[in-house]
Amino acid sequence: MPSDTRTTRSLARVIPATATLEGGGFLVHRPIPARGLEQVDPFLLLDEMGPMDHGPGEAEGAPDHPHKGFELITYLIAGEMEHLDSHGNHGLLKAGDAQYMLGGTGLVHSEMPSEEFQRTGGHRHGFQIWVNLSKADKALAPAYKDVPSSSIPVAHPSEGVTARVLAGEAFGASGPVHTITPWSYVHVTLASGARVEQPVPRGWTATAYVFGGVGQIGAREVCRGDYAVFADDGESIGLTNTGTEPLDALLLCARPIDEPMVRYGPFVMNTIDEIQRAFERLPRRPLRRDQTRRRRLTLGIRFAEAPLERAHRFREPLGEDAGAFAQHECAHRIEVDFL
């Protein structure tokens, strides 16, 4: 359909990102989930990692932690990150690279700064986005894929616009990540005065996260840390750079799951009973043989809201054998020890 006959969607709401600490203590800016908003179906979590600068030996990461019931893409703008998981996958992300992981039936992985980045320090900036799976797709086996920067196609849909297509179809390009839930992931950079419009199927969720510059959606100004959610009233979404500096944003569009969703930290299922079973089936051993010291880490998300009745279901210890998870729970998070 020609762009001049396409109806542009209106803006439904803007959700500001909140700064918090994640994993071993690294800074993230997170618009979702938020108080009273567990998802923008099917988007479960959007974390902007940093941006922040680390001195030598200062970089933190996310030690061994589980995922189950969703898929995710990690995209690195700056820095280095090393992936290791319980299925034997290993990857090293450098600036411009991405990785895809399917949690499916469950796995344990770690996301840590590389040895070189830990030694030298430097600038770190990136994103991790979680997308829900249907009940049927939650039964898929876990999977992992490295996505080097060189494999990510670059399009120029209009004057002054550069688009990197990580997943899905956009601007005549196909992203190298083939997701289970249909969604598209595009990093756009707009020069001053430039405008981008991306077609979106009717019924799909359409969002944009601005992480640099100042722009406009309809009559609303959007700036760094704004997560824009569009109404389902048109066939495309539009964003204009109204500032003097380049504007960077992620255009994230997906077909909703439209199923019951229960989440607790890194577990996303359809019922509370399925969450309980997810804990019972966790792998019990650390990923590396040298991880023998006692170490506490926080699983997943520090929720603004977590119903007490959910937390109370997880009071029983998960095991006392060497390497087991010993559990500590409260209304807002679950913590575990590797023993």
C-alpha positions as semicolon CSV with decimal commas, in nm:
position;residue;x (nm);y (nm);z (nm)
1;M;0,000;0,000;0,000
2;P;0,152;0,339;-0,091
3;S;0,260;0,545;0,207
4;D;0,039;0,841;0,111
5;T;-0,279;0,632;0,154
6;R;-0,174;0,464;0,479
7;T;-0,335;0,574;0,805
8;T;-0,085;0,653;1,080
9;R;-0,170;0,521;1,425
10;S;-0,235;0,767;1,705
11;L;-0,048;0,764;2,035
12;A;-0,224;0,574;2,315
13;R;0,018;0,639;2,603
14;V;0,378;0,711;2,697
15;I;0,546;0,513;2,975
16;P;0,864;0,666;3,123
17;A;1,154;0,435;3,205
18;T;1,260;0,397;3,568
19;A;1,624;0,354;3,670
20;T;1,701;0,047;3,881
21;L;1,983;-0,197;3,954
22;E;1,976;-0,548;3,811
23;G;2,185;-0,864;3,824
24;G;2,506;-0,809;4,016
25;G;2,432;-0,436;4,044
26;F;2,439;-0,283;3,695
27;L;2,219;0,009;3,595
28;V;1,912;-0,044;3,377
29;H;1,636;0,189;3,262
30;R;1,306;-0,001;3,251
31;P;0,968;0,121;3,122
32;I;0,801;-0,221;3,150
33;P;0,699;-0,391;3,365
34;A;0,585;-0,105;3,586
35;R;0,344;-0,054;3,874
36;G;0,004;-0,174;3,757
37;L;0,139;-0,279;3,416
38;E;0,282;-0,631;3,386
39;Q;0,309;-0,630;3,007
40;V;0,227;-0,461;2,681
41;D;0,115;-0,788;2,524
42;P;0,332;-0,969;2,422
43;F;0,620;-0,746;2,543
44;L;0,708;-0,850;2,899
45;L;1,022;-0,651;2,972
46;L;1,230;-0,379;2,813
47;D;1,563;-0,310;2,981
48;E;1,802;-0,046;2,858
49;M;2,135;-0,152;3,009
50;G;2,317;0,166;3,105
51;P;2,450;0,369;2,943
52;M;2,728;0,376;3,199
53;D;3,105;0,386;3,227
54;H;3,309;0,131;3,422
55;G;3,661;0,157;3,554
56;P;3,893;-0,144;3,538
57;G;3,749;-0,428;3,748
58;E;3,419;-0,246;3,811
59;A;3,184;-0,401;3,550
60;E;2,901;-0,613;3,687
61;G;2,679;-0,866;3,514
62;A;2,399;-1,112;3,579
63;P;2,536;-1,439;3,726
64;D;2,358;-1,774;3,683
65;H;1,980;-1,726;3,668
66;P;1,692;-1,917;3,507
67;H;1,446;-1,826;3,229
68;K;1,131;-2,010;3,130
69;G;0,826;-1,943;2,914
70;F;0,942;-1,659;2,687
71;E;1,201;-1,555;2,428
72;L;1,443;-1,265;2,440
73;I;1,685;-1,064;2,231
74;T;1,990;-0,892;2,377
75;Y;2,138;-0,611;2,166
76;L;2,465;-0,442;2,255
77;I;2,545;-0,086;2,148
78;A;2,873;-0,062;2,341
79;G;3,081;-0,287;2,565
80;E;3,127;-0,665;2,574
81;M;2,916;-0,940;2,728
82;E;2,967;-1,314;2,759
83;H;2,679;-1,565;2,753
84;L;2,689;-1,916;2,902
85;D;2,393;-2,148;2,957
86;S;2,299;-2,489;3,093
87;H;2,259;-2,633;2,742
88;G;2,627;-2,576;2,663
89;N;2,586;-2,261;2,456
90;H;2,851;-1,992;2,475
91;G;2,866;-1,653;2,305
92;L;3,062;-1,328;2,317
93;L;2,874;-1,010;2,227
94;K;3,063;-0,703;2,112
95;A;2,936;-0,360;2,008
96;G;2,665;-0,396;1,743
97;D;2,607;-0,767;1,807
98;A;2,290;-0,932;1,930
99;Q;2,187;-1,271;2,065
100;Y;1,859;-1,459;2,064
101;M;1,752;-1,698;2,338
102;L;1,440;-1,910;2,359
103;G;1,360;-1,991;2,722
104;G;1,088;-2,239;2,632
105;T;1,082;-2,524;2,883
106;G;1,358;-2,358;3,087
107;L;1,732;-2,308;3,117
108;V;1,988;-2,137;3,339
109;H;2,229;-1,884;3,190
110;S;2,468;-1,607;3,287
111;E;2,539;-1,270;3,125
112;M;2,871;-1,134;3,243
113;P;3,123;-0,878;3,117
114;S;3,396;-1,043;2,912
115;E;3,735;-1,092;3,078
116;E;3,881;-0,820;2,857
117;F;3,604;-0,570;2,938
118;Q;3,629;-0,654;3,307
119;R;4,005;-0,593;3,291
120;T;3,998;-0,265;3,099
121;G;3,655;-0,121;3,185
122;G;3,481;0,109;2,938
123;H;3,143;0,227;2,816
124;R;2,847;-0,013;2,826
125;H;2,509;0,032;2,662
126;G;2,255;-0,217;2,533
127;F;1,907;-0,362;2,551
128;Q;1,730;-0,679;2,653
129;I;1,370;-0,740;2,551
130;W;1,149;-1,027;2,668
131;V;0,854;-1,142;2,458
132;N;0,590;-1,386;2,576
133;L;0,519;-1,723;2,415
134;S;0,185;-1,892;2,367
135;K;0,100;-2,184;2,597
136;A;0,188;-2,428;2,320
137;D;0,520;-2,259;2,244
138;K;0,625;-2,260;2,610
139;A;0,674;-2,636;2,559
140;L;0,950;-2,580;2,299
141;A;1,305;-2,678;2,382
142;P;1,542;-2,390;2,469
143;A;1,752;-2,245;2,187
144;Y;2,030;-1,990;2,142
145;K;2,170;-1,797;1,845
146;D;2,460;-1,553;1,812
147;V;2,382;-1,258;1,584
148;P;2,699;-1,078;1,472
149;S;2,668;-0,714;1,372
150;S;2,766;-0,797;1,014
151;S;2,453;-1,013;0,973
152;I;2,208;-0,735;1,068
153;P;2,074;-0,567;0,752
154;V;2,069;-0,188;0,726
155;A;1,793;-0,006;0,538
156;H;1,736;0,361;0,450
157;P;1,357;0,392;0,429
158;S;1,357;0,770;0,391
159;E;1,598;1,062;0,374
160;G;1,802;1,093;0,693
161;V;1,684;0,759;0,836
162;T;1,898;0,452;0,902
163;A;1,727;0,131;1,018
164;R;1,896;-0,184;1,152
165;V;1,649;-0,474;1,129
166;L;1,725;-0,731;1,400
167;A;1,405;-0,938;1,376
168;G;1,100;-0,959;1,156
169;E;1,031;-0,778;0,830
170;A;1,074;-0,402;0,793
171;F;1,160;-0,161;0,512
172;G;1,221;-0,442;0,265
173;A;1,470;-0,621;0,490
174;S;1,447;-0,943;0,693
175;G;1,612;-0,960;1,033
176;P;1,854;-1,247;1,109
177;V;1,660;-1,344;1,423
178;H;1,364;-1,573;1,353
179;T;1,137;-1,551;1,654
180;I;0,862;-1,788;1,765
181;T;0,609;-1,517;1,849
182;P;0,580;-1,297;1,538
183;W;0,748;-0,963;1,613
184;S;0,977;-0,706;1,458
185;Y;1,272;-0,530;1,617
186;V;1,420;-0,227;1,439
187;H;1,680;0,023;1,562
188;V;1,625;0,353;1,381
189;T;1,849;0,659;1,378
190;L;1,693;0,981;1,249
191;A;1,887;1,290;1,146
192;S;1,749;1,626;1,254
193;G;1,417;1,688;1,078
194;A;1,387;1,332;0,945
195;R;1,074;1,119;0,977
196;V;1,022;0,744;0,971
197;E;0,699;0,551;0,911
198;Q;0,680;0,175;0,955
199;P;0,382;-0,032;0,836
200;V;0,226;-0,247;1,111
201;P;-0,042;-0,516;1,062
202;R;-0,385;-0,443;1,205
203;G;-0,428;-0,602;1,546
204;W;-0,057;-0,597;1,626
205;T;0,088;-0,420;1,927
206;A;0,308;-0,129;1,813
207;T;0,555;0,053;2,037
208;A;0,865;0,273;2,020
209;Y;1,135;0,330;2,281
210;V;1,336;0,652;2,244
211;F;1,690;0,636;2,384
212;G;1,852;0,941;2,232
213;G;1,739;1,279;2,105
214;V;1,399;1,449;2,100
215;G;1,110;1,366;1,870
216;Q;0,741;1,390;1,814
217;I;0,456;1,141;1,774
218;G;0,145;1,324;1,666
219;A;0,131;1,634;1,888
220;R;0,327;1,469;2,173
221;E;0,696;1,529;2,233
222;V;0,897;1,218;2,320
223;C;1,251;1,209;2,453
224;R;1,509;0,978;2,606
225;G;1,351;0,705;2,823
226;D;0,999;0,739;2,678
227;Y;0,823;0,418;2,574
228;A;0,542;0,507;2,334
229;V;0,247;0,270;2,287
230;F;0,037;0,327;1,978
231;A;-0,338;0,278;1,942
232;D;-0,463;0,010;1,703
233;D;-0,625;0,263;1,469
234;G;-0,406;0,266;1,162
235;E;-0,167;0,078;0,936
236;S;0,163;0,244;1,028
237;I;0,350;0,416;1,309
238;G;0,540;0,742;1,268
239;L;0,819;0,923;1,451
240;T;0,978;1,259;1,366
241;N;1,307;1,401;1,492
242;T;1,227;1,756;1,605
243;G;1,562;1,816;1,776
244;T;1,900;1,929;1,653
245;E;2,079;1,603;1,740
246;P;2,024;1,251;1,597
247;L;1,730;1,058;1,743
248;D;1,768;0,689;1,827
249;A;1,473;0,461;1,894
250;L;1,369;0,098;1,893
251;L;1,053;0,022;1,692
252;L;0,899;-0,289;1,851
253;C;0,585;-0,442;1,702
254;A;0,430;-0,783;1,767
255;R;0,122;-0,999;1,740
256;P;-0,038;-1,022;2,089
257;I;-0,057;-1,358;2,265
258;D;-0,399;-1,285;2,421
259;E;-0,376;-1,562;2,683
260;P;-0,373;-1,562;3,065
261;M;-0,028;-1,466;3,189
262;V;0,130;-1,523;3,532
263;R;0,486;-1,408;3,589
264;Y;0,721;-1,434;3,881
265;G;1,071;-1,304;3,820
266;P;1,217;-1,497;3,524
267;F;0,924;-1,741;3,497
268;V;0,630;-1,658;3,269
269;M;0,350;-1,912;3,250
270;N;-0,029;-1,928;3,217
271;T;-0,118;-2,033;3,574
272;I;0,023;-2,010;3,926
273;D;0,051;-2,390;3,943
274;E;0,275;-2,383;3,636
275;I;0,498;-2,128;3,810
276;Q;0,531;-2,364;4,109
277;R;0,627;-2,653;3,882
278;A;0,883;-2,431;3,709
279;F;1,066;-2,384;4,040
280;E;1,057;-2,756;4,113
281;R;1,222;-2,837;3,780
282;L;1,504;-2,586;3,791
283;P;1,852;-2,715;3,704
284;R;2,042;-2,746;4,032
285;R;2,407;-2,709;3,934
286;P;2,613;-2,397;3,867
287;L;2,726;-2,343;3,507
288;R;3,100;-2,345;3,578
289;R;3,295;-2,588;3,791
290;D;3,473;-2,300;3,962
291;Q;3,146;-2,153;4,089
292;T;3,163;-2,325;4,425
293;R;3,150;-2,030;4,660
294;R;2,819;-1,932;4,815
295;R;2,666;-1,652;4,614
296;R;2,332;-1,477;4,635
297;L;2,163;-1,331;4,333
298;T;1,826;-1,183;4,264
299;L;1,612;-1,362;4,008
300;G;1,470;-1,148;3,734
301;I;1,274;-0,840;3,818
302;R;1,229;-0,626;4,125
303;F;0,856;-0,580;4,087
304;A;0,675;-0,268;4,198
305;E;0,385;-0,501;4,273
306;A;0,384;-0,876;4,341
307;P;0,073;-1,026;4,505
308;L;0,147;-1,178;4,842
309;E;-0,058;-1,485;4,763
310;R;0,184;-1,567;4,481
311;A;0,489;-1,518;4,698
312;H;0,348;-1,737;4,973
313;R;0,327;-2,034;4,740
314;F;0,707;-2,056;4,725
315;R;0,805;-2,087;5,090
316;E;0,915;-2,449;5,077
317;P;1,289;-2,507;5,021
318;L;1,377;-2,648;4,682
319;G;1,643;-2,885;4,809
320;E;1,939;-2,920;5,040
321;D;2,182;-3,114;4,821
322;A;2,510;-2,952;4,716
323;G;2,450;-2,707;4,434
324;A;2,077;-2,676;4,506
325;F;1,885;-2,353;4,518
326;A;1,796;-2,241;4,870
327;Q;1,506;-2,000;4,846
328;H;1,423;-1,676;5,026
329;E;1,106;-1,498;4,931
330;C;0,926;-1,174;4,994
331;A;0,639;-0,993;4,829
332;H;0,862;-0,818;4,575
333;R;1,129;-1,064;4,474
334;I;1,269;-1,411;4,509
335;E;1,634;-1,460;4,596
336;V;1,831;-1,782;4,570
337;D;2,169;-1,904;4,683
338;F;2,397;-2,132;4,485
339;L;2,543;-2,356;4,754
